[in-house]
Amino acid sequence: MPSSPITCHILDSSIGKPAPGVGVSLQVRQASATPETWRSLAKGVTNAHGRCNNLLSSDEVAPDVKLEAGGLYKIVFETKDYFDKAGKTTFYPWVEIPFTVTHPDEHYHIPLLISPFSYTTYRGS
């Protein structure tokens, strides 16, 4: 069981395998900020299985970081670097997935399927 309440998993559907080494960042929208601004909460990199299970459980995360009900978050995947290393051109240099935390005590898993010219996501379990 992952110790982070937010995890992700990336599969490269163009080769049918996990996507290791993809940079991942988790950000929270600053509710009172105008114009819209985002604050970085955590950064990570997908492992050999394409997973990042420790975004909010690493030593680098401030101890006061708590998920808030109704909070707007986004996870950003640095897909260009991954495809560059594979010698492929990609149309999407990064993928941003915004989501709302409705129940802070639940686990949020964000799977991402990528290829050089498409991506798809859903709320996982």
N, C-alpha and C positions, 0 to 999 in steps of 0.2 A: 504494500500500500504506500503510495507516494505521501511524503510529509508536507508537500506544498498543496494549498487549496486550489491552485490553478496549475494545470499541466497541459502539455501539448504533444502532438505526434505528427510528424510530417512523412508522407510517402510520396515518392517521385513516380507518378503513374506512367511516365514515358519509358521507364525501365522496370517498373514493377517491384521496386525495392525501397527501403527506408532512405531518407535523406539525412545523412550525418553531416555535422559541421555547419549547420545553418544557425546564424545568429538570431537570437530571439530577445525581444524586450517587452516588458509589461509596463503600461503607463496608465495613469488615472487622470480623468478630466478634472481640472480645477473648477469647482462649481461657481465660485464667485468671480472668476477671472473673465475679463472682457478685453480684447477678443478671446475666443476660445484658446485655452492653453492646456497643455498636458504635462504632467510631472512623471518622470521616470521612477518606477518602483523597484525594478529588478531587470537584470540581464542574464542571459545564459546562452548555451550552444547545444544543439541537439547532439545526442550521443550516437554511437554506432548503430543503434536501433531506431534512429530518427526521433527519439523522445527527449523531452526536457521536463524532468519531474521535480526539479528543485528550485524553481523560480523564486518562491517565497519562503524557502527554507535554508538558503545558503547563509553563510556568515556575513555576506556583504549587505544583506537586507537590514534596514533599520528596525529595531525592535518595536517601534510604534506603528509599523505598517499593519493595518487591519482592514479587511474588506468591509465595505459599508453597503447596507441594503439601499438599493436605488442608485448606487454609484455607477458611473459610466467608466468603463475600462477599455483598453484596446491592447491587443497583442500584435507586435510587428515582427514579421519574418523577413530577414535579409536574403531574399532568393537570388539576387543577381550574383553575389559572391559564390554561392553554391553552383550555379550554372556556369559561371566563368571558369571555375576549377574543373568542371566536367567538359570544358571546351565547347559549350553550347551558348547560343545567343538566346536571351529571353526577352519577352515583351514587357514583363512585369518585374521591375528591379526590386520591389518589395511588395509584401502583402500586409495590409492592415485589416484586422478584424475587430471592430468595436462590439462590445457586449455589455449588458446590464446585469449586475449582480442583484438578484432578488432575495436570495437567502444566503447570507454570509457564512453560515455554518455548513453549507453544502460544498461538494467538490465540483469544480468546473474544469472539464476536459475539452480542449479545442483541437480537434484533428484537422489537418490540412492536407489535401491532395494537390500536388503541383505537377505541371509539365511546363515546357518553355513558353507555351502560348495559352495556358488556361490554369485556373485553380478553382477549387471548391472546398467548402467547409460545412460543418454542422456541429451541434452540441453533442459531444460524446459522453461516455459514462466512465 
